[in-house]
Amino acid sequence: ACFEYLRLGGSMSAGPIALLGGLETNPLTLVLHFFAVAMFGVGRLMVPIPTPARMWKGVCLLKGAVKIIVPIVSGEGVVRMFVPSTLRERWGWI
């Protein structure tokens, strides 16, 4: 699913490539693209007909994605991930 997501082009390839190249430093971008790829994979599972088995695989895929990203977010810090730096500076949460 990841390569198919990148093949879509536009922001779906520019964002992940910027993350890999170190040009994008916003950690929220990582989380957004991570779940975008996971949801893209779930969408591909549902084609052509969403069966109960495919829906369960989609739930398992999302559960696996959460298991991967939660340690990354907690290690980075929830506030740092989801509160913009300008607000953190203003509030003194640096």
ChimeraX commands (.cxc) that place a marker at each C-alpha (Angstrom):
marker #1 position 0.00,0.00,0.00 radius 0.5
marker #1 position 2.88,2.36,0.72 radius 0.5
marker #1 position 4.28,2.31,-2.82 radius 0.5
marker #1 position 0.82,2.70,-4.32 radius 0.5
marker #1 position 0.24,5.68,-2.01 radius 0.5
marker #1 position 3.49,7.26,-3.20 radius 0.5
marker #1 position 2.55,6.64,-6.83 radius 0.5
marker #1 position -0.51,8.85,-6.38 radius 0.5
marker #1 position 1.87,11.81,-6.57 radius 0.5
marker #1 position 1.31,15.35,-5.39 radius 0.5
marker #1 position 1.23,15.83,-1.64 radius 0.5
marker #1 position 0.95,12.06,-1.19 radius 0.5
marker #1 position 4.51,11.69,-2.42 radius 0.5
marker #1 position 6.00,15.11,-1.62 radius 0.5
marker #1 position 5.21,14.87,2.11 radius 0.5
marker #1 position 6.75,11.44,2.77 radius 0.5
marker #1 position 9.77,12.22,0.57 radius 0.5
marker #1 position 10.33,15.48,2.46 radius 0.5
marker #1 position 10.15,13.54,5.73 radius 0.5
marker #1 position 12.68,10.99,4.49 radius 0.5
marker #1 position 14.97,13.72,3.17 radius 0.5
marker #1 position 14.87,15.69,6.40 radius 0.5
marker #1 position 13.27,18.71,4.71 radius 0.5
marker #1 position 10.06,18.40,6.75 radius 0.5
marker #1 position 10.61,18.49,10.49 radius 0.5
marker #1 position 7.02,18.72,11.69 radius 0.5
marker #1 position 6.31,15.45,13.52 radius 0.5
marker #1 position 2.58,15.85,12.94 radius 0.5
marker #1 position 3.24,15.38,9.22 radius 0.5
marker #1 position 4.67,11.95,9.99 radius 0.5
marker #1 position 1.56,10.93,11.92 radius 0.5
marker #1 position -0.79,12.27,9.24 radius 0.5
marker #1 position 0.96,10.48,6.38 radius 0.5
marker #1 position 1.33,7.32,8.46 radius 0.5
marker #1 position -2.42,7.11,9.00 radius 0.5
marker #1 position -3.13,8.21,5.43 radius 0.5
marker #1 position -1.15,5.19,4.19 radius 0.5
marker #1 position -2.97,2.93,6.68 radius 0.5
marker #1 position -6.38,4.24,5.55 radius 0.5
marker #1 position -5.31,3.86,1.92 radius 0.5
marker #1 position -4.49,0.22,2.69 radius 0.5
marker #1 position -7.88,-0.27,4.34 radius 0.5
marker #1 position -9.56,1.27,1.30 radius 0.5
marker #1 position -7.71,-1.13,-0.99 radius 0.5
marker #1 position -8.89,-4.04,1.16 radius 0.5
marker #1 position -12.52,-3.00,0.66 radius 0.5
marker #1 position -12.33,-3.18,-3.15 radius 0.5
marker #1 position -14.26,-4.65,-4.97 radius 0.5
marker #1 position -16.70,-5.80,-2.27 radius 0.5
marker #1 position -16.27,-5.13,1.46 radius 0.5
marker #1 position -16.87,-8.48,3.13 radius 0.5
marker #1 position -16.85,-9.06,6.90 radius 0.5
marker #1 position -13.46,-10.77,6.61 radius 0.5
marker #1 position -12.00,-7.80,4.74 radius 0.5
marker #1 position -13.48,-5.38,7.27 radius 0.5
marker #1 position -11.88,-7.37,10.08 radius 0.5
marker #1 position -8.53,-7.25,8.24 radius 0.5
marker #1 position -8.98,-3.48,7.95 radius 0.5
marker #1 position -9.59,-3.20,11.69 radius 0.5
marker #1 position -6.50,-5.31,12.36 radius 0.5
marker #1 position -4.47,-3.14,9.99 radius 0.5
marker #1 position -5.52,0.03,11.83 radius 0.5
marker #1 position -4.85,-1.64,15.18 radius 0.5
marker #1 position -1.35,-2.55,14.00 radius 0.5
marker #1 position -0.80,1.02,12.82 radius 0.5
marker #1 position -1.79,2.37,16.24 radius 0.5
marker #1 position 0.57,-0.11,17.94 radius 0.5
marker #1 position 3.42,1.22,15.79 radius 0.5
marker #1 position 2.76,4.96,16.09 radius 0.5
marker #1 position 1.83,5.23,19.81 radius 0.5
marker #1 position 5.39,4.54,21.08 radius 0.5
marker #1 position 6.74,7.07,18.58 radius 0.5
marker #1 position 4.28,9.75,19.69 radius 0.5
marker #1 position 4.83,9.07,23.38 radius 0.5
marker #1 position 8.61,9.09,22.92 radius 0.5
marker #1 position 8.48,12.39,21.05 radius 0.5
marker #1 position 5.98,13.89,23.45 radius 0.5
marker #1 position 2.28,14.38,22.81 radius 0.5
marker #1 position 2.45,18.15,23.33 radius 0.5
marker #1 position 5.38,18.50,20.93 radius 0.5
marker #1 position 3.59,16.42,18.31 radius 0.5
marker #1 position 0.21,18.10,18.39 radius 0.5
marker #1 position 0.72,21.67,19.66 radius 0.5
marker #1 position 2.43,24.06,17.20 radius 0.5
marker #1 position 5.75,25.52,18.36 radius 0.5
marker #1 position 4.43,29.09,18.25 radius 0.5
marker #1 position 1.73,28.22,20.79 radius 0.5
marker #1 position 4.19,26.28,22.96 radius 0.5
marker #1 position 6.49,29.30,23.02 radius 0.5
marker #1 position 3.64,31.66,23.86 radius 0.5
marker #1 position 2.43,29.40,26.68 radius 0.5
marker #1 position 5.95,28.66,27.93 radius 0.5
marker #1 position 5.78,24.92,27.16 radius 0.5
marker #1 position 9.04,24.70,25.25 radius 0.5
marker link #1:1,2 radius 0.2
marker link #1:2,3 radius 0.2
marker link #1:3,4 radius 0.2
marker link #1:4,5 radius 0.2
marker link #1:5,6 radius 0.2
marker link #1:6,7 radius 0.2
marker link #1:7,8 radius 0.2
marker link #1:8,9 radius 0.2
marker link #1:9,10 radius 0.2
marker link #1:10,11 radius 0.2
marker link #1:11,12 radius 0.2
marker link #1:12,13 radius 0.2
marker link #1:13,14 radius 0.2
marker link #1:14,15 radius 0.2
marker link #1:15,16 radius 0.2
marker link #1:16,17 radius 0.2
marker link #1:17,18 radius 0.2
marker link #1:18,19 radius 0.2
marker link #1:19,20 radius 0.2
marker link #1:20,21 radius 0.2
marker link #1:21,22 radius 0.2
marker link #1:22,23 radius 0.2
marker link #1:23,24 radius 0.2
marker link #1:24,25 radius 0.2
marker link #1:25,26 radius 0.2
marker link #1:26,27 radius 0.2
marker link #1:27,28 radius 0.2
marker link #1:28,29 radius 0.2
marker link #1:29,30 radius 0.2
marker link #1:30,31 radius 0.2
marker link #1:31,32 radius 0.2
marker link #1:32,33 radius 0.2
marker link #1:33,34 radius 0.2
marker link #1:34,35 radius 0.2
marker link #1:35,36 radius 0.2
marker link #1:36,37 radius 0.2
marker link #1:37,38 radius 0.2
marker link #1:38,39 radius 0.2
marker link #1:39,40 radius 0.2
marker link #1:40,41 radius 0.2
marker link #1:41,42 radius 0.2
marker link #1:42,43 radius 0.2
marker link #1:43,44 radius 0.2
marker link #1:44,45 radius 0.2
marker link #1:45,46 radius 0.2
marker link #1:46,47 radius 0.2
marker link #1:47,48 radius 0.2
marker link #1:48,49 radius 0.2
marker link #1:49,50 radius 0.2
marker link #1:50,51 radius 0.2
marker link #1:51,52 radius 0.2
marker link #1:52,53 radius 0.2
marker link #1:53,54 radius 0.2
marker link #1:54,55 radius 0.2
marker link #1:55,56 radius 0.2
marker link #1:56,57 radius 0.2
marker link #1:57,58 radius 0.2
marker link #1:58,59 radius 0.2
marker link #1:59,60 radius 0.2
marker link #1:60,61 radius 0.2
marker link #1:61,62 radius 0.2
marker link #1:62,63 radius 0.2
marker link #1:63,64 radius 0.2
marker link #1:64,65 radius 0.2
marker link #1:65,66 radius 0.2
marker link #1:66,67 radius 0.2
marker link #1:67,68 radius 0.2
marker link #1:68,69 radius 0.2
marker link #1:69,70 radius 0.2
marker link #1:70,71 radius 0.2
marker link #1:71,72 radius 0.2
marker link #1:72,73 radius 0.2
marker link #1:73,74 radius 0.2
marker link #1:74,75 radius 0.2
marker link #1:75,76 radius 0.2
marker link #1:76,77 radius 0.2
marker link #1:77,78 radius 0.2
marker link #1:78,79 radius 0.2
marker link #1:79,80 radius 0.2
marker link #1:80,81 radius 0.2
marker link #1:81,82 radius 0.2
marker link #1:82,83 radius 0.2
marker link #1:83,84 radius 0.2
marker link #1:84,85 radius 0.2
marker link #1:85,86 radius 0.2
marker link #1:86,87 radius 0.2
marker link #1:87,88 radius 0.2
marker link #1:88,89 radius 0.2
marker link #1:89,90 radius 0.2
marker link #1:90,91 radius 0.2
marker link #1:91,92 radius 0.2
marker link #1:92,93 radius 0.2
marker link #1:93,94 radius 0.2
view
